[in-house]
Amino acid sequence: MRPHRRRGPLEHVLVAGDLADTASMSALLACLPAHAYGQVYVEVPAGTELVELAAPSRVSVNLLTRDPDAEPGRLLAAAVAGWVGEWAPEQPDAARAVTLWVGATVRDHVDPLGAPLQLL
């Protein structure tokens, strides 16, 4: 068996939130296995600097910069919807574990996505 192949399931993650969620996101990312892969989306107001979130090497952290006049949560909801459309499995797969975490502060915009998220 090749060294890069794992016997357990692949750990695929989506972590999404805003500045108010960074402590929770940081704690979650610290618990992920080193072989996890996926995306972290953090929606921030324009001009905001974010403390760096430590993530496994195959988990990318993406800042979604919101214009000052834009409604909070819309960018994040669009990112989550895009991720679900591309990565959410249609059927359970024993070879792949999916972890999905969305911060509570953007709930109003992400809740309408509930139907596709229930597939996970």
Rosetta blueprint (number, residue, H / E / L):
1 M L
2 R L
3 P L
4 H L
5 R L
6 R L
7 R L
8 G L
9 P L
10 L E
11 E E
12 H E
13 V E
14 L E
15 V E
16 A E
17 G E
18 D E
19 L H
20 A H
21 D H
22 T H
23 A H
24 S H
25 M H
26 S H
27 A H
28 L H
29 L H
30 A H
31 C H
32 L L
33 P L
34 A L
35 H L
36 A L
37 Y E
38 G E
39 Q E
40 V E
41 Y E
42 V E
43 E E
44 V E
45 P E
46 A L
47 G L
48 T L
49 E L
50 L L
51 V L
52 E L
53 L L
54 A L
55 A L
56 P L
57 S L
58 R E
59 V E
60 S E
61 V E
62 N E
63 L E
64 L E
65 T E
66 R E
67 D L
68 P L
69 D L
70 A L
71 E L
72 P L
73 G L
74 R H
75 L H
76 L H
77 A H
78 A H
79 A H
80 V H
81 A H
82 G H
83 W H
84 V H
85 G H
86 E H
87 W H
88 A L
89 P L
90 E L
91 Q L
92 P L
93 D L
94 A L
95 A L
96 R E
97 A E
98 V E
99 T E
100 L E
101 W E
102 V E
103 G L
104 A H
105 T H
106 V H
107 R H
108 D H
109 H H
110 V H
111 D H
112 P H
113 L H
114 G H
115 A H
116 P H
117 L H
118 Q L
119 L L
120 L L
